[in-house]
């Protein structure tokens, strides 16, 4: 039986990386009645590119991600879905703080040198709650 009451699960959309492991870990770590929030952080569009990108393309991307997160949330009763924009590491920590999370469950996304990626490293350093990393 899990021990965490409020879990944030940030999900990246990397090719070949399904969210099954993160969702299974969140389910295992969750106390009965826990709140689980699935989060995806959209990278900001650079200013030079924003002028050439129709707003509808950005809206379509957000809608696609929201629908996919809602599909994943179906495996977790009562899970919430959030899609934000910004620097992923900063935004994950900010969302965990805003939501009062006591645990973040995320994939480690190691670099080619075997070190944690910049997003993972920032979350581990800055989060004010437990961070459960999956390899």
N, C-alpha and C positions, 0 to 999 in steps of 0.2 A: 504494500500500500504506500502511495506517494506521500510526500511531506510538504510540497509547495502549494500555496493557495492562489498565486497569481503568476502565471508563466507567460513570458514573451517568446515567440518562436519566429525569428527573422528568417525569411526564405529568399535565397538568391535564385535567379533563373539562369543557371549555367547549364550548357548542353550536357546531357548524360548524368545529371544530378537530380534524381527525384527527391521529393520531400519526405518520403516514407520513414527514413531513419529519425529525422527530427520530430515528426509527429508521434512515432512510437515511443521515443524517449520522453516527450512531454506527457504523453498519456501515463507512462510508468511513474513519472516523478510527481504527478498531480495528486493532491489530496482529494478526498471526496468533495464534490461541489466546487472544485477549483475553477478559476477563470483562466482560460487560455486565449491568447491573442496571437493570430498569425499576421505577420508584418512583412511587407515588401517595400523597399526604398528605391524609388526611381531615381536614376542619376539625373542631375540637372542638365538641361540642354545648353550647351555653350551659346553665348550671345551671338556669335557670328553665324551659328547654324539656326538659331531660333527664327531669324528673319526669313529663312528659306523653308521652314517646316510649317506646314499648315497646322493650326490648333487642333483640327479634327484628328490628325495622326497621333498627337500626344494623348488626346482624350480616348482614342481607340485603344492605345497601349494600356492606359490605366484601367479601362473597362475589361480588357482581356485578363489582366493580372487579377483584378477584383473577382472576376468569375472563377478563375482557377483557384484562388485562395478560398473562395466560398465552397468549391468542390472539396478541397482538402479539409475545410472546417466541418464538413458533413461527418467526417470520421471522429470528430471530437464534439460531443454534445455541448451546445451552448457556446462554442468558440466564436470569438469576435474576429473581424477582418479589418485591417487597416492598410492603406497604401498612402505613402507620403513621398516627398521628394527632397533630395538634399544629399549631403555626404553620408554614406551608409553608416559608418562607425559612429559619427556624432548623432545621427538620427535614431539609431538603435538605442543608444544610451539615454537620449532625451525621452523617447517613448517609454522606456522601462521606468524612468523616473516619474514621468507624468502619470503612468498607470499604477504606480506603487508596486511594481513587480518584485517578487522575492527570488525569481530565477529567470535566467535567459538560457534557452536551449538553442544552440546553433552549430552548424558544421564548421570545422576549423579552416577549411580552404587554405591548405598549405601552399607555399611557393615552391618553385623548382629546387630551391636550396633546402627544403624541408622545414623552413621556418613558417610561422603563422603569417598570413597575409595582413595587410595594413588594417583592414576592417576588424578582423578578429583581434589583433593586437590592441587596437584602440578600445574595443569593448571590454576586453579582459582588464586593461589598465584603469578604465574610467567608470565602469559599472559599479553601482552602490548595492549590488545584490550578487547572489551566486551566479556563476556562469558555467553551464554544463556544455563542454565542447565534444563534438562527435568527430571521429576521424573518418 
